[in-house]
Amino acid sequence: MSLSKTAVNRPTTILILFTVLAALGMYATMDLPLDLLPDIELPYVAISTVYPGAGPEEVERRVTRPVESALSGVSGIEYLGSQSSSNSSMVYIQLTFGSNLDESMNDIRAKLDYVKGTLPDDAETPMIFKMDPTMIPIMFYAISGNRTPEELYQYADDLVPRLEQIDGVATAYVIGGRERAIVIEIPRDRLQAYNLTVTQVSQMLAAQNIQIAGGTITEADLNYAISTVGEYKNLEDIRNTVITYKQRGSVDDAQRGGPMPSVTTVRLRDIANVYDGYKDQTSMYYFDGEPCVRMAIQKQSGTNSVKTARAVQKRMAEIIIDAPSDVTITETGNTTDIIQRSVDNVASSAIQGAIFAIIILFIFLRSLRSTIIIGLTIPISLIITLGIMYFSGMTLNIMTLAGLALGVGMLVDNSIVILENIYSYREKGAKPKPAAILGSQEMVLAISASTLTTICVFLPLIMYRKELEVIGEIFQGLAFTVVISLLCSLIVAIVLVPVLTSKYFKIGGKNRRTYTGFFGKLDLRLGNFFTRLDDSYFKSIRWVLRHKLITIGTIVGLFVLSIALIPVLGFVYMPESASDRIQLDVTLPVGTKLETTEAVLKQFEQFVVREVKGYKSISLLAGASDGWGFGGESSYKGQLTIDLPELSKQIDNEEQIKEKLRSHFGEFPGATFNITAGRGGGVGGGSKAVQVKVKSEDLDKARTMAIAIRDLLAEKAKEHVTEPSISLQDGLPQVDIVIDRERLYNLGLNIASVGQEIRANIAGTTATKYREEGEEIDIVVKLDEIDRTKLGDLEQIFVTNAQGEKIPVSSFARYAEGTSPISITRENQSRIITVSAGTTTGASINVVQKAVEKLIQEEIPKDPAVRIEYGGDYEDLMKAIRQFVIIIFMAIILVFAVMASQFESFLDPFIVLFTMPLTVIGIVILYGIMGQKLNVMTAVGMLILVGIIVNNGIVLVDYTNLLRKRGMALKDACAEAARSRLRPILMTTLTTVLGLTPMAFFPGEGSEMVQPIGQTVLGGLSFGTLMTLFLMPVLYYGFNRIREKRDIKKELRITEKLARIESKRSGIL
């Protein structure tokens, strides 16, 4: 018993089953996590090792290289890079996408355990970080008011626990202001008077502030925990800490009549100034010109970004009500706003597409019942797909929604075929139930094969997901939703449509209902229109069959012309997306004071206020750190962020604002600028679209060539690139303490103790923690500021040897002024400096790349010690194209296999395959009209087209074969099949095309990434179908005419052979 027959015999059960599935899907949809892009497990691992007191070159030699050497043996490494900076080493690993990160992390830990013993004693244990996109904050708040930055920091820090309690929030942290600390400042003369060092004071404070467990005592069946309570309770306890003891007088003096010797207690208050203060300021934050502190919120991985943001806003509203009157809390950034708008836009495109598809159905079918039946296919299939997505742990994002939008127009195809066949049986007089069973049974194999051709194109995409890296991970969601929605539509067509036509919405029959009035006239006119269309198309097919060479020549000419026009269209790696945020990164000469960086940012703020129209807010951050939280703030770096209203309300757009900012770059010589747009959700492009990699073990030669390339691009490639910069910055002003090792050893000292003492004197040291009301506050010990402002102060630092003698640094060392690289970058165990630049608006990346390479080859002299390699968007684009060529080729093979199985022929599917190249013509025409450039998303659209475009050819060839089996002549069969299948082909094509129209032409904010997919499928399918309708009959006729002639010749030969045999027999007789 077939599935359709079982369903028709149990209509109530089927209706209840689909109702339950739809209800489950609707319920699950409400809880689907919402995000801009799919959750991606990035196979990026960072190993951070702190090596205090070491410069970049020493860190590279003693830490980075041994770690790199050990980690190079980890299986599945795609990329190994590092950055060696003062005091720290960072090694980056990119593993193969799809790798088991847990196993790889265990392998990395094992390798690090092996190398730990070879690292310097002062180096800390290497720490492993797994990169996670959720580390990027989703929300920012500015906290301002009539208070000092320190008070604002304290208030904001008190809010952190309340925010971290919210479901979905991973962490909250505060930027700006100054952190509270117990500051102990010691004048140098006091240290010398009491024969002390900063390190000794720090060690004594730590020893006097400790709580030690003393075990347990059992008495009367009770266990008492013994604890030595020795922690500081207040500032007086700290001030009264005994640091040392000083003996006054001596026995010899007493014997000579002097005072008896005594021991004097030296307390901290005797030698130092102790106060409740703050650490040195490392960053400054302003919002709309007002000093404040910034609070950042990070979400937990896998949680609903929008839902988490709403919960934070709700909690913050409660906090604002209870906040002091002189404190203002303002939401300055919310990445989920653009997520919500982007998802809404794509969802709106899908809904509009569904409405267009239903309108097309009504125009072609001219039956309300038939339209309702097929129209139900779309929401039911989509809702069930959303339910499956929920239970599969997927998120609702622009890629999964794009998959649904792509599927909207295709969801009705199977139902149309089933319904049309059922309708034909009803027209012949069959009753509803037998018509539903027979009509669906006949078409099950055909629609299953058609659906399979569309689905199987995604199999190579899944197989090559690792090779496509991030792109493959992003498209996984799109492929999943298309496949699941089409499978759902197939089940709906086979099971639900027969039930509805036989029981609840009976259609057709000899006594078909006729419309009266306006609908009657409309029905009549549409009927006449389609009849005339059929007749005109039939005549056209007769004409092209008589003029086959002209038809084929014209189409081949159009194809060749479209191929030639592809380079004219140009290429980009990924389509650019409109943004509601622009960020200007400013880098001043290394060593620039924080106050100077602040002043430069303030000037740019004034430029924005005077020149930019329609901005929402401006925020400044002087002393910026990197985006992943590694490394501290840098006083010479800063950010200016301009928040804009949503796209429809912007006055000055993104490009206009960028140009206004660039016009002022020349006013700040020595500064480096970089403009980025968006919130880090994009792939490719930006300020690193063009990359020139300069590799050499000789860092000076590499730096010289990198600077020459940067200056060359800035001077002679302005029409192609913007903001060229190099990854290696100018040297960090540095004072090297040059130690005479022999004198050092003779004095009983070692390098480690000398370095620690110098660091404690200059930078200060955290001796211990002071606990107050559950809060831990650092106790910082340092020299009085007046004693650490001049280079000559270095010679006044004393170090204690093993005998307790105080030895000045000047007795075994000297200092020398110089510079050192702020960091040394390595790639695949080789030193590298990267020259990066953005592309000008509208520039084609292939043109830009060729211009840059040509310029460098002509202008930059070659050096055998230096290698130049190219990266950036062009390299990524070429890599993606190579992979997609393989994927599309495999998809074509799979589609051919499905068709060959269906037709039981190699010739028929070969004829159908000729429709595939024709899609290029439509794609080139549409991209040319829209002024778009080809990109990776175009390749995805072409892959989807491989599975869609053949469906029309299958229908046409299949019906032509059927007519020929009934005895119709070849030419008549080609013409009649084309006329008979015209309406179903137009109906299925128009539902798909109009379903994609909103996404292709009206993408909306944030959904520009999926627009090229819609444009590619729409353009390729529209023109491909048009060409299929005229070329397919010609090709079918041509190939089969050759076969017929061959068969006729074969029959003639056989007839002649039989005649000769017969004549021989007659002669014998």
NUDOLUM-921956 format. One record per residue (C-alpha): residue in one letter; x negated, z, y. Coordinates in pm, whole numbers, plus 50000, padded with zeros to 5 digits. Example, Ala and Ser with C-alpha at 12.3 -4.5 7.8 and 13.67 -1.06 7.14 Angstrom:
// residues 2
a487705078049550/s486335071449894/
// end
This chain:
// residues 1069
m500005000050000/s498614989850340/l498105013750630/s500644995250846/k503314996150573/t502775033550519/a503065039350893/v506255018650929/n507865037550639/r507075071350803/p507725065551177/t508515101751266/t505295114651110/i503225088251291/l504885095751625/i504305133251587/l500685127451478/f499855106551785/t501725130752010/v499635159651877/l496405139851914/a497315130452270/a498215166652356/l494915178852207/g493055152552407/m494795162452731/y494005199052671/a490365191652589/t490035169452897/m490775199053122/d487695217252985/l485315187652968/p482045196153151/l481645175153465/d478285161353578/l476795131453758/l474735119453459/p474705128953089/d472855160052975/i469415147252881/e466865166752681/l463725155252855/p460705155152620/y458445167852897/v456315198852846/a454005215553099/i451205240053013/s450185262253303/t446965282453296/v445895305353579/y442135308653637/p441665332253938/g438895324754184/a437985290654043/g437905258254241/p439545225854122/e436375211353966/e435595243253774/v439235245853660/e439045209853539/r435775215153352/r436425249053192/v440215249253141/t441935215353180/r439595194552966/p439525218952669/v443335221852679/e443745183952701/s441345178852412/a443265203352193/l446695189652284/s445725153252231/g446185159651858/v449895168351896/s451995142151718/g454355120051918/i452535121352254/e453435092352485/y451605104852794/l449055131952864/g448295140953224/s446985170653419/q446435185053763/s443585209153834/s443965229354153/s442355260454293/n443085289454057/s445345269753824/s445525241853568/m448685222453484/v448735199053182/y451745176053140/i452875161052811/q455515134452758/l456625132652398/t458485104052233/f462155104552326/g464225116852035/s461405139351912/n462255173251768/l461165194352065/d461265226851868/e458745213551615/s456615198551892/m456625231552084/n455445249951771/d452685224051727/i451635228652093/r451555266552054/a449355263351745/k446915240551930/l446785264452226/d446135294252000/y443155275251862/v441705267552207/k442305301752369/g438985315352248/t437035288052427/l438625294352769/p436875316553028/d437475353852995/d439095355153338/a441575327653254/e445065339953174/t446985330252860/p448385294652892/m452145294052949/i454415266452814/f457345252853016/k459915228452885/m461185206253167/d464935208353221/p466935189753489/t469055221153531/m466005237253696/i467015217654008/p469425239554211/i473015227754244/m473865248054557/f472165261454869/y473275287955119/a471835297255457/i472035333955553/s471565339955924/g472465365856185/n471245389556453/r468605404456223/t464925400056152/p463925375355879/e462805404955671/e466215421655694/l467925388855610/y465655384655307/q466515419655189/y470245413355233/a470035380255045/d467935395554769/d470615422054718/l473185394454661/v471205378254378/p472505400954094/r476125395354199/l475685357754188/e473755357453860/q476695375253693/i478875344253743/d479575324653426/g477475292953434/v474845305353682/a471325307453538/t469505322153836/a469585326354213/y466535330254434/v465705334354802/i463425312255015/g462145321655361/g461715355355526/r459195380555404/e459255401655093/r459105439355135/a455895456655028/i454095489855068/v451065478755269/i447785497855258/e445275485955519/i441775500755501/p439215496755784/r435795486555655/d433985514955831/r436155540355644/l435255524355311/q431575525455398/a431805561255523/y433265573055194/n431155549154983/l434265531654841/t435425496154767/v438905480454782/t438875475854405/q438165512954346/v441045523054575/s443355499054393/q442335512254051/m442875548454156/l446365540854291/a447305524153964/a445975553953765/q447995578953975/n451305559753947/i452165559153581/q454725572853339/i453465578552984/a455555586952679/g454255618152503/g456095615952172/t458885639252056/i459355676251981/t462025688551739/e463685721851813/a466955734951673/d467885701951511/l467345683651839/n464665657851915/y463255660152267/a461475629752406/i458365639952595/s457475619152899/t454805624653162/v456505616553492/g453815605353731/e455375577953940/y455465578754319/k458715592054465/n458145584454832/l455575572355082/e454105607255121/d453195607354753/i451275575054809/r449545587855124/n448545620054946/t446965602154651/v443465615254586/i441085586054595/t437755603654550/y435915636454599/k433075641154845/q430535668854812/r429475686555130/g426215705055136/s423845711254849/v422195739954656/d418935733454838/d420705737155173/a422295769755057/q418915783454948/r417585775955294/g420415796255447/g422915768855488/p426555767955372/m427395768455006/p428095733554856/s431755724054841/v433845694754724/t436185678354971/t439225659254850/v439505624455000/r443115612955016/l444465578655088/r445765589255432/d442205598455529/i440905563255487/a443885539555519/n446995531255713/v449975532755472/y453335519055580/d456515502955449/g456035466755557/y456095431055434/k453885405855262/d452405377055459/q454955350355544/t454535318955332/s457605299055439/m460065295455727/y463615282255700/y465945270455977/f469515258055958/d470855238856259/g468045253556469/e468715289856374/p466135310256177/c467545322155846/v466795325955477/r467845301655208/m469455310154876/a469315285254589/i471615285754282/q470635271053946/k473195264353673/q472845270253300/s472135240053082/g475225223352937/t477715240253167/n480235222953394/s478415218253726/v481585214753930/k483265244453763/t480165266053819/a479995255754185/r483665264654234/a483055298854077/v480065304454309/q482155294654611/k484875318854506/r482425347654464/m480675338954790/a484035339354971/e484475375354852/i480945383754969/i481575368455312/i484675390455359/d482605421755290/a479515409655481/p478395427855799/s479755413056121/d476275402256234/v475525382255916/t476685346155867/i476645328855527/t476895290755531/e476955266355241/t474265240855329/g474115219855014/n476285213454712/t475215186354467/t478555188854291/d480385174454593/i478915140054532/i479355145354156/q483075151254205/r483435121754440/s481435098654213/v483385108253903/d486665105254094/n485705070354210/v484835058053860/a487985074553718/s490015058053994/s488475024353902/a489485029653539/i493075038853636/q493395009353876/g491984986553607/a494594999253360/i497374992453612/f496084956953670/a495934951253293/i499534962753247/i500704939753530/i498984910253360/l500684919553033/f504114919653197/i503474885753363/f502454869653034/l504894887252800/r507824888853045/s509264916752833/l509534952652946/r509554966252590/s506494946352487/t504674957452802/i505534993952735/i504334991652375/i501004976052466/g500704996552786/l500865028552577/t497735017152394/i495575023752701/p496425060452780/i496715070552415/s493315055552324/l491655070352634/i493095105152587/i492095106552219/t488605094252317/l488295122152576/g489295147552311/i486615134552073/m484095136052359/y484955172752414/f484505182152050/s481255161952039/g479795183052322/m479625154552573/t480145156652949/l482405136553175/n479995117153397/i479715083253562/m478245067453246/t480925079753003/l483595071053258/a482015036653300/g482335032352925/l486025040852950/a486455017253246/l484764989353046/g487044996052752/v490284997352952/g490834959852954/m489714955652592/l491904983252452/v495014960952462/d493454930852285/n494164942851932/s497684953752019/i498404920052184/v497404901251867/i499504923951645/l502494923051877/e502384885351915/n502374880551538/i505244905251490/y507134887051764/s506674853451587/y508244867951271/r511164881551474/e511684846951627/k511914832751273/g514764856851197/a512914885251020/k514294920451060/p512264945651266/k510784964950973/p509574935450758/a508384917551072/a506304947951171/i504764951250824/l504024914150768/g502944907551127/s500424936051127/q499124930450771/e498234894250845/m496144903251148/v494344934851026/l491214916550908/a491084894351216/i491324922451472/s488994944451267/a486364916951273/s486934911451646/t486534948651717/l483484950251493/t481734922651689/t482154943252007/i481094975851847/c478084962951656/v476264952551975/f475744989552050/l474014995951717/p470654981451833/l470995001252157/i471245033351953/m468415022251721/y466065015252015/r467115045352220/k463675061152188/e461915030252321/l464255028752622/e463385065052706/v465545079052990/i467605046953013/g468445049552643/e469525085752682/i471745076952978/f473445047752799/q474135067652487/g477265082152649/l478465047852763/a478035033252414/f479785062952255/t482875060452476/v483215022652435/v482885024652056/i485265054152014/s487885040052254/l487855006252076/l488155022751734/c491065043251869/s492725011552002/l492264995051662/i493985024051487/v496745024051749/a497264986451697/i497394989051319/v499445021251295/l501365029051615/v502344994051740/p504164984651414/v506025017951425/l507115013151787/t508234976851733/s510194984951419/k511825017751521/y511685028251885/f511164996152092/k512514967651881/i511414934052019/g512234897051990/g514794882851751/k516934852051775/n519214868952025/r516464877152270/r517784894052578/t517744872152889/y517294885253240/t519684877853526/g519344878553902/f515874881654052/f514174889653719/g515974860253559/k514634836253821/l511154851553794/d511264848753414/l512334812153438/r509664803053691/l506914820553496/g508064803353179/n507974769353349/f504554777453500/f503044786153160/t504604754953004/r503054732853273/l499754751453233/d499804745052857/d500544708152908/s497884703853175/y495284721252961/f496284699852659/k495704668152864/s492384681852989/i491224688452634/r492174652852537/w490064640552829/v486974661052747/l487194650552381/r487034614352500/h484154622252743/k482044645852535/l478664636352682/i479854641153041/t481314675452953/i478254687552766/g475894672853027/t477714690053313/i477674723853141/v474014720453037/g473154710953398/l474924741753531/f473094763353275/v469664749453368/l470444753753740/s471514789853688/i468304797553497/a466294782353782/l468154803854036/i467404836953861/p464064842554042/v465824835054371/l468254863654311/g465354888054274/f464944920054073/v465084957354123/y464604983953857/m467815002953924/p470564996754182/e470355017754494/s473045043854548/a474475054954879/s473505090654965/d474855119455166/r471405134955215/i468065123255358/q464895143555318/l461715139055520/d458635154055354/v455805161255598/t452225167855485/l449715178055750/p445945181155700/v445145206755434/g444625241355581/t447075236455870/k448695269155971/l452325275555891/e453185278156260/t451785243156328/t453815228456042/e456875245556183/a456225230456528/v455985194856387/l459255199056197/k460905212656512/q459915181056699/f461505159256430/e464615180856447/q464865172656818/f464465135456740/v467395137556499/v469575156956743/r468955131357019/e469055098856822/v471035102556499/k474805099856518/g477285115656282/y475035139056086/k476545170155931/s473695195255949/i469905197855972/s467705222055780/l463945228055804/l461635243555549/a458035249655658/g455765259255370/a457315238955090/s456535242154721/d457065216154451/g460555209354321/w460025224853977/g458905258854095/f455275255553982/g452655266354229/g453125285654549/e454125274154893/s451675253755098/s451455261355468/y450615225155553/k453765210555387/g457315209855513/q460725193955467/l463415182755707/t466775176955539/i469635158255707/d473015162855541/l475515135155606/p479295133655564/e480755113255280/l480095075955294/s483395065855456/k482825089855748/q479165081855823/i478305066656163/d474565060856122/n473955050855762/e471005059855544/e468825029955639/q469465033856013/i468425070356002/k465275061955804/e464255036156063/k464805060856349/l462585086456174/r459875060656096/s459685050756463/h458115084956539/f455535086156258/g452825071856486/e453115102156718/f451545124956457/p448095112056356/g446725127956041/a450185135655904/t451645119255594/f455385112555570/n457695104455285/i461425097655315/t463715101755016/a467475099354987/g469875115154743/r469675146954539/g467315137654259/g469955122654032/g468695087054042/v466275068453818/g463425048053964/g462995035054317/g462325058154609/s458855064654747/k457145056254413/a458645021954350/v455145006954390/q452225024654224/v448555015154213/k446515036853976/v442825040754061/k440865054853765/s437255066553764/e435215096553658/d433445093953995/l436005110754218/d434295100154542/k434405063254449/a438005066154335/r438975083654660/t437225057454873/m439005028854695/a442395046354698/i442145052255075/a441165015955126/i444195004154925/r446525027855111/d445275015855451/l445464979555337/l449114983255235/a449965001155559/e448334973855767/k449014941055586/a452024947755359/k454494962055608/e457084935755521/h457004946955157/v456254984355135/t456945016555326/e455085049755358/p452025042855140/s450285075155036/i447665087454790/s447995115954542/l444565130854626/q444655147954963/d441735154155196/g439455182555101/l440585218255131/p438425237255387/q436385259855165/v433615285155189/d431435285654879/i429775318854793/v426405307154661/i425065334054430/d421455339554329/r422025347453962/e418625363753898/r419025388254187/l422605394354075/y421465403353722/n418635425153852/l421155445154057/g423335451153749/l426255429453861/n428275401153706/i430145371253850/a433595384153752/s433305417653931/v431905400554243/g434745375054252/q437425401854204/e435975423254483/i435805394154728/r439395384254643/a440635420054690/n438935422455031/i440135389055168/a443465381654996/g444365417154906/t445425429554566/t448635443554419/a447605477554291/t450885489154133/k454665490854181/y456725515254385/r460255520554253/e463075529054489/e466745529154386/g466095505554095/e464055481554307/e460395474454236/i458205470454545/d454595458754532/i451905482154666/v449425458754833/v445895470454916/k443785450155160/l441185452555433/d442315458055788/e443025423855942/i440325428156207/d437725431055929/r438635397855757/t438995372356035/k435415358956061/l433175342255804/g430495368055882/d432815394855738/l432015381355390/e428495395855415/q429915430655478/i431725432555142/f430255457654895/v430345455454517/t429875484754276/n427515480653981/a427555499553650/q425465528053802/g427985533154082/e425725518954349/k427315500154640/i425555467054693/p426385443454983/v427185407354894/s424565395855145/s421805410054923/f422405385054639/a424505356754791/r425025334355090/y428015314055202/a428195276755276/e431045258555449/g432405226655293/t435465210455142/s436855207054792/p439595185054650/i442895203354663/s443655190854314/i442225167354050/t444715146153858/r444005131953514/e445945107153301/n445205102752932/q442015123552979/s440675102453267/r440565110753638/i443155091853838/i444295088154199/t447685071554253/v448585051154560/s452375051854596/a454745033554830/g458425025954866/t459884991254906/t461544977655217/t465324974355220/g466514944555018/a463054936554879/s462754922654528/i460364943554319/n458804913154147/v458004897254485/v456634930154620/q454494936154312/k452974901254321/a452234904454694/v450564938554647/e448434926754353/k447384895154539/l446464915054850/i444364940054654/q442564912754458/e441684894154778/e440814923355007/i439444951554790/p435914946554653/k435594953454281/d433534982454150/p432624984053778/a432925022053789/v436535020253909/r439555006053723/i442764995553897/e446074995853708/y449614990153828/g452725010553757/g455985019453926/d459315001853907/y457924967653813/e456164981353506/d459295000853406/l461474969853462/m459264947453248/k459154973852974/a462954977252978/i463474939352977/r461194935252675/q463184961352486/f466544946852589/v465494911852476/i464894926252128/i468144946052140/i470234916052251/f468604893951988/m469444919151716/a472984922251853/i473404884351829/i472254885351465/l474754912951385/v477594894351561/f476664862651372/a476734881851044/v480224895751117/m481554860951209/a479914844250908/s481554870050685/q484914863750849/f484744825650838/e482794823550511/s480794796850689/f477494793450875/l478614764451092/d481664780251257/p479864811451385/f477014789051500/i479494769651714/v480884802151859/l477364813951951/f477084785252199/t479434804552429/m476844831852484/p474374812652708/l477304801252924/t477754836853047/v474494833453243/i476154807853472/g478934832053569/i476524861053616/v474234841053849/i477194828054052/l478734862654098/y475414879654180/g474644852054428/i478014856054602/m477694894054612/g474044892954725/q473034916054441/k469734917254257/l469304917253881/n468384950953730/v468354970953409/m472114976053431/t472514938053424/a470834937953083/v473314964152961/g476204942553083/m474734912252900/l474474932652582/i478154941952606/l479024905552677/v477454894952346/g480184914052165/i483064904052395/i482544867152472/v482644856052106/n486164869852055/n487774840452233/g485664815852034/i486644833251711/v490354829851795/l489974792951883/v487864783151582/d489994803451342/y493234786751453/t491644752051453/n490584757651091/l494154768351009/l495644736451159/r493144714650973/k494064731750646/r497674722150720/g496574685750726/m496224679151098/a493614654051212/l490374668051359/k490944656851720/d494614666851715/a493734700751561/c491174707551836/a493634699052114/e496614716651960/a494654748351875/a493354749852231/r496874746552375/s498354771752130/r495644798152188/l495414793452566/r497834821452658/p496424848152421/i492884839752541/l493914841152906/m495854873352850/t493004892052677/t490414878452923/l492434886853234/t493224922053115/t489484928153065/v488444910953388/l491064927453608/g490384960553435/l486784957553558/t487604944753907/p487734979054081/m484414989753928/a482754956253999/f483864950954359/f484914985254488/p482435009454329/g482855038654570/e480335065554655/g477915075354380/s479135049554129/e476865021054244/m474765026353931/v477505012753703/q478664985253940/p476184959053800/i477574964853449/g481084956853571/q479874926753772/t477864912953480/v480704915853228/l483264902853478/g481194872953591/g479934864053245/l483324867953077/s485244848553347/f482984817953351/g482154820852983/t485844819952892/l486434790153121/m483584771452957/t484724782552612/l488154767352668/f486594733252740/l483254733352556/m484384749352229/p486784721052128/v484074695652210/l481424713652003/y483824719851718/y484854683351719/g481244671251742/f479824692551459/n482814687351229/r482924650151306/i479324647851187/r480294667550877/e483304644950820/k481164613650848/r478664628850607/d481474637250365/i482934602150398/k479524586650326/k479114609950032/e482544600049898/l481714563049947/r478484567249754/i480304585049476/t483054558249478/e480474530249466/k478614547849188/l481814552048988/a482704515549055/r479304504248924/i479694525648616/e483194511948563/s481994475948607/k479214481648355/r481724495148110/s484014464948172/g481054440848116/i480224457347789/l483794454847679/
// end
